[in-house]
Amino acid sequence: MDQKTQNAESIEARVRGLHEQLKKVKWPSQYMFKFIMPNDRNTIDSVLEVLPSVATPRFTSSKNGKYTCITCVMTMPSAEAVMDVTMKACAVKGVMSL
């Protein structure tokens, strides 16, 4: 199995695990989104576009300024809504969800 296939399977397993955890939560509920990405304006803007319009993001830069973290706590209606935002954000090149 090549590295790309292993990475894809690892991501799928993490997504399934997150979805299983989220299904146990009573919705609507508060959820904290946390995304780390290169400190690039286009990447940051792409992530901000997928966050709901009522979001109030907080930005933190790494010590060397190469990376930015966007954190946002908000009330979400369902596990599916959380997964939708997370998957759209992670589809942006270089973005990782914590």
N, CA, C and O of each residue as an XYZ file, in Angstrom:
392
protein
N       0.857     -1.177      0.000
C       0.000      0.000      0.000
C       0.904      1.242      0.000
O       1.821      1.347      0.814
N       0.638      2.174     -0.915
C       1.476      3.361     -0.994
C       1.054      4.409      0.056
O       0.002      4.297      0.686
N       1.893      5.402      0.215
C       1.689      6.446      1.242
C       0.381      7.215      1.021
O      -0.320      7.531      1.982
N       0.056      7.514     -0.224
C      -1.158      8.269     -0.529
C      -2.407      7.484     -0.105
O      -3.344      8.061      0.448
N      -2.420      6.191     -0.361
C      -3.545      5.343      0.024
C      -3.652      5.255      1.537
O      -4.752      5.311      2.086
N      -2.512      5.117      2.219
C      -2.505      5.065      3.684
C      -3.041      6.361      4.273
O      -3.822      6.330      5.224
N      -2.630      7.502      3.721
C      -3.108      8.790      4.200
C      -4.614      8.926      4.005
O      -5.313      9.404      4.898
N      -5.113      8.512      2.853
C      -6.545      8.596      2.572
C      -7.338      7.726      3.544
O      -8.388      8.142      4.033
N      -6.844      6.523      3.827
C      -7.525      5.634      4.765
C      -7.489      6.202      6.179
O      -8.458      6.076      6.928
N      -6.372      6.827      6.543
C      -6.256      7.441      7.868
C      -7.246      8.589      8.025
O      -7.876      8.731      9.073
N      -7.382      9.397      6.999
C      -8.325     10.520      7.029
C      -9.756      9.994      7.124
O     -10.558     10.509      7.903
N     -10.074      8.971      6.335
C     -11.417      8.391      6.379
C     -11.737      7.866      7.775
O     -12.846      8.056      8.275
N     -10.770      7.208      8.401
C     -10.985      6.669      9.747
C     -11.208      7.799     10.751
O     -12.066      7.681     11.626
N     -10.455      8.882     10.642
C     -10.632     10.029     11.542
C     -12.004     10.670     11.349
O     -12.657     11.053     12.320
N     -12.437     10.785     10.098
C     -13.739     11.379      9.801
C     -14.855     10.511     10.380
O     -15.789     11.024     10.996
N     -14.756      9.194     10.180
C     -15.765      8.280     10.740
C     -15.798      8.388     12.258
O     -16.874      8.419     12.857
N     -14.630      8.444     12.880
C     -14.547      8.558     14.337
C     -15.168      9.854     14.842
O     -15.898      9.846     15.833
N     -14.885     10.962     14.173
C     -15.464     12.247     14.563
C     -16.975     12.197     14.422
O     -17.698     12.653     15.308
N     -17.457     11.650     13.318
C     -18.906     11.595     13.099
C     -19.584     10.736     14.165
O     -20.662     11.088     14.645
N     -18.972      9.623     14.540
C     -19.533      8.771     15.599
C     -19.595      9.528     16.929
O     -20.588      9.427     17.650
N     -18.555     10.277     17.255
C     -18.550     11.074     18.488
C     -19.636     12.139     18.447
O     -20.337     12.352     19.436
N     -19.778     12.801     17.320
C     -20.757     13.879     17.193
C     -22.191     13.364     17.275
O     -23.077     14.076     17.748
N     -22.426     12.132     16.820
C     -23.778     11.579     16.873
C     -24.243     11.356     18.310
O     -25.443     11.245     18.558
N     -23.312     11.288     19.255
C     -23.651     11.069     20.669
C     -24.064     12.361     21.378
O     -24.590     12.319     22.490
N     -23.828     13.498     20.739
C     -24.115     14.805     21.334
C     -25.575     15.166     21.094
O     -26.133     14.859     20.041
N     -26.186     15.819     22.074
C     -27.556     16.319     21.906
C     -27.464     17.658     21.172
O     -26.800     18.586     21.634
N     -28.135     17.745     20.031
C     -28.088     18.944     19.189
C     -29.382     19.725     19.309
O     -30.430     19.123     19.542
N     -29.350     21.051     19.158
C     -28.192     21.911     18.870
C     -27.243     21.982     20.069
O     -27.641     21.788     21.218
N     -25.977     22.266     19.760
C     -24.944     22.311     20.789
C     -23.800     23.220     20.351
O     -23.625     23.503     19.166
N     -23.024     23.672     21.343
C     -21.825     24.453     21.058
C     -20.763     23.524     20.480
O     -20.613     22.389     20.931
N     -20.031     24.006     19.483
C     -18.942     23.230     18.907
C     -17.789     24.179     18.623
O     -17.992     25.290     18.134
N     -16.573     23.732     18.935
C     -15.390     24.542     18.670
C     -14.681     24.000     17.426
O     -14.178     22.877     17.417
N     -14.657     24.815     16.395
C     -13.886     24.502     15.200
C     -12.487     25.045     15.399
O     -12.311     26.148     15.919
N     -11.479     24.267     14.983
C     -10.094     24.726     15.069
C      -9.377     24.223     13.829
O      -9.252     23.018     13.610
N      -8.908     25.163     13.022
C      -8.228     24.827     11.778
C      -6.846     25.471     11.766
O      -6.686     26.639     12.120
N      -5.860     24.695     11.357
C      -4.488     25.196     11.218
C      -4.140     25.174      9.734
O      -4.442     24.219      9.018
N      -3.496     26.252      9.292
C      -3.170     26.376      7.872
C      -1.939     27.254      7.687
O      -1.540     27.970      8.606
N      -1.333     27.201      6.496
C      -0.239     28.131      6.208
C      -0.755     29.572      6.314
O      -1.916     29.846      6.007
N       0.101     30.470      6.741
C      -0.283     31.875      6.886
C      -0.311     32.533      5.508
O       0.575     33.303      5.137
N      -1.355     32.200      4.773
C      -1.538     32.672      3.406
C      -2.943     33.262      3.313
O      -3.917     32.591      3.654
N      -3.055     34.501      2.858
C      -4.349     35.195      2.844
C      -5.430     34.426      2.070
O      -6.577     34.356      2.512
N      -5.068     33.854      0.921
C      -6.056     33.112      0.124
C      -6.571     31.889      0.871
O      -7.766     31.596      0.840
N      -5.667     31.173      1.545
C      -6.066     29.988      2.312
C      -6.965     30.392      3.466
O      -8.000     29.765      3.697
N      -6.583     31.427      4.188
C      -7.381     31.913      5.315
C      -8.758     32.343      4.839
O      -9.763     31.987      5.454
N      -8.819     33.103      3.752
C     -10.110     33.552      3.209
C     -10.983     32.371      2.787
O     -12.199     32.399      2.979
N     -10.375     31.342      2.217
C     -11.131     30.160      1.791
C     -11.766     29.456      2.983
O     -12.902     28.989      2.896
N     -11.045     29.377      4.087
C     -11.598     28.753      5.297
C     -12.703     29.624      5.874
O     -13.747     29.109      6.275
N     -12.495     30.922      5.922
C     -13.517     31.825      6.458
C     -14.813     31.743      5.658
O     -15.897     31.909      6.218
N     -14.711     31.492      4.364
C     -15.902     31.388      3.512
C     -16.790     30.207      3.881
O     -18.003     30.268      3.677
N     -16.217     29.137      4.417
C     -17.032     27.958      4.742
C     -17.630     28.023      6.153
O     -18.523     27.245      6.486
N     -17.139     28.947      6.972
C     -17.723     29.105      8.305
C     -19.069     29.806      8.192
O     -19.227     30.705      7.366
N     -20.035     29.412      9.003
C     -21.332     30.101      8.978
C     -21.159     31.603      9.206
O     -20.234     32.029      9.898
N     -22.042     32.390      8.628
C     -21.921     33.847      8.663
C     -21.965     34.429     10.076
O     -21.482     35.539     10.298
N     -22.535     33.699     11.027
C     -22.610     34.199     12.404
C     -21.333     33.916     13.191
O     -21.232     34.283     14.362
N     -20.368     33.273     12.562
C     -19.124     32.908     13.233
C     -18.288     34.138     13.581
O     -18.228     35.109     12.826
N     -17.646     34.067     14.746
C     -16.690     35.094     15.162
C     -15.349     34.398     15.377
O     -15.054     33.940     16.481
N     -14.542     34.319     14.326
C     -13.280     33.584     14.435
C     -12.218     34.337     15.242
O     -12.180     35.567     15.266
N     -11.362     33.557     15.898
C     -10.205     34.092     16.606
C      -8.963     33.552     15.888
O      -8.892     32.369     15.555
N      -8.004     34.423     15.660
C      -6.800     34.060     14.913
C      -5.587     34.024     15.831
O      -5.401     34.897     16.679
N      -4.762     32.991     15.641
C      -3.508     32.875     16.377
C      -2.427     32.506     15.372
O      -2.621     31.617     14.543
N      -1.291     33.187     15.444
C      -0.176     32.868     14.546
C       0.863     32.044     15.285
O       1.023     32.165     16.500
N       1.571     31.199     14.533
C       2.660     30.425     15.124
C       3.810     31.368     15.465
O       3.846     32.509     15.003
N       4.749     30.882     16.277
C       5.890     31.702     16.703
C       6.658     32.294     15.526
O       7.052     33.460     15.547
N       6.863     31.477     14.507
C       7.644     31.951     13.361
C       6.777     32.609     12.279
O       7.299     33.085     11.270
N       5.452     32.636     12.489
C       4.565     33.309     11.549
C       4.233     32.529     10.293
O       3.587     33.060      9.390
N       4.667     31.263     10.218
C       4.407     30.467      9.019
C       2.992     29.903      8.982
O       2.462     29.608      7.911
N       2.382     29.755     10.159
C       1.057     29.137     10.237
C       0.079     30.012     11.008
O       0.466     30.809     11.862
N      -1.201     29.841     10.682
C      -2.278     30.539     11.374
C      -3.281     29.497     11.861
O      -3.545     28.503     11.185
N      -3.828     29.742     13.038
C      -4.881     28.897     13.574
C      -6.152     29.739     13.663
O      -6.136     30.851     14.193
N      -7.239     29.202     13.144
C      -8.541     29.848     13.265
C      -9.369     29.005     14.229
O      -9.565     27.809     14.010
N      -9.851     29.636     15.296
C     -10.702     28.974     16.281
C     -12.027     29.702     16.311
O     -12.075     30.932     16.294
N     -13.101     28.937     16.355
C     -14.433     29.533     16.352
C     -15.374     28.625     17.144
O     -15.518     27.445     16.823
N     -16.010     29.175     18.176
C     -16.996     28.424     18.954
C     -18.371     28.964     18.592
O     -18.613     30.170     18.638
N     -19.263     28.052     18.232
C     -20.606     28.484     17.849
C     -21.616     27.371     18.061
O     -21.258     26.199     18.181
N     -22.869     27.751     18.104
C     -23.943     26.774     18.238
C     -24.239     26.195     16.860
O     -24.517     26.920     15.904
N     -24.173     24.878     16.788
C     -24.439     24.176     15.535
C     -25.711     23.350     15.695
O     -25.982     22.836     16.780
N     -26.500     23.217     14.613
C     -27.776     22.520     14.715
C     -27.682     20.997     14.749
O     -28.570     20.330     15.279
N     -26.594     20.440     14.178
C     -26.524     18.978     14.077
C     -25.097     18.505     13.823
O     -24.214     19.288     13.475
N     -24.897     17.204     14.006
C     -23.607     16.592     13.697
C     -23.282     16.750     12.217
O     -22.129     16.961     11.842
N     -24.306     16.646     11.387
C     -24.097     16.771      9.945
C     -23.628     18.176      9.565
O     -22.810     18.337      8.660
N     -24.148     19.189     10.258
C     -23.724     20.571      9.988
C     -22.249     20.761     10.362
O     -21.506     21.438      9.652
N     -21.836     20.162     11.474
C     -20.427     20.236     11.889
C     -19.553     19.534     10.855
O     -18.519     20.064     10.449
N     -19.967     18.350     10.433
C     -19.185     17.594      9.455
C     -19.096     18.347      8.127
O     -18.051     18.333      7.476
N     -20.170     18.994      7.728
C     -20.186     19.756      6.481
C     -19.136     20.869      6.513
O     -18.350     21.010      5.577
N     -19.124     21.652      7.582
C     -18.146     22.743      7.707
C     -16.731     22.175      7.749
O     -15.835     22.673      7.068
N     -16.536     21.130      8.551
C     -15.202     20.541      8.699
C     -14.682     20.000      7.372
O     -13.529     20.243      7.015
N     -15.511     19.276      6.644
C     -15.074     18.696      5.375
C     -14.778     19.773      4.328
O     -13.814     19.653      3.572
N     -15.594     20.811      4.283
C     -15.349     21.907      3.332
C     -14.044     22.632      3.665
O     -13.265     22.955      2.769
N     -13.811     22.883      4.939
C     -12.576     23.575      5.337
C     -11.353     22.710      5.028
O     -10.344     23.208      4.529
N     -11.447     21.424      5.324
C     -10.307     20.533      5.098
C     -10.056     20.248      3.624
O      -8.996     19.738      3.262
N     -11.014     20.571      2.779
C     -10.818     20.428      1.341
C      -9.904     21.513      0.790
O      -9.372     21.377     -0.312
N      -9.718     22.587      1.548
C      -8.816     23.666      1.141
C      -7.385     23.174      1.329
O      -7.040     22.668      2.397
N      -6.560     23.315      0.314
C      -5.187     22.818      0.347
C      -4.412     23.405      1.536
O      -4.378     24.620      1.735
N      -3.794     22.513      2.316
C      -2.946     22.917      3.429
C      -3.680     23.077      4.758
O      -3.052     23.399      5.767
N      -4.994     22.859      4.782
C      -5.778     23.061      6.006
C      -5.910     21.736      6.762
O      -6.174     20.685      6.177
N      -5.719     21.822      8.077
C      -5.856     20.670      8.948
C      -6.817     21.019     10.072
O      -6.744     22.110     10.638
N      -7.715     20.100     10.398
C      -8.681     20.316     11.481
C      -8.174     19.633     12.740
O      -7.646     18.522     12.691
N      -8.339     20.309     13.864
C      -7.980     19.677     15.153
C      -9.230     19.346     15.905
O      -9.161     18.810     17.011
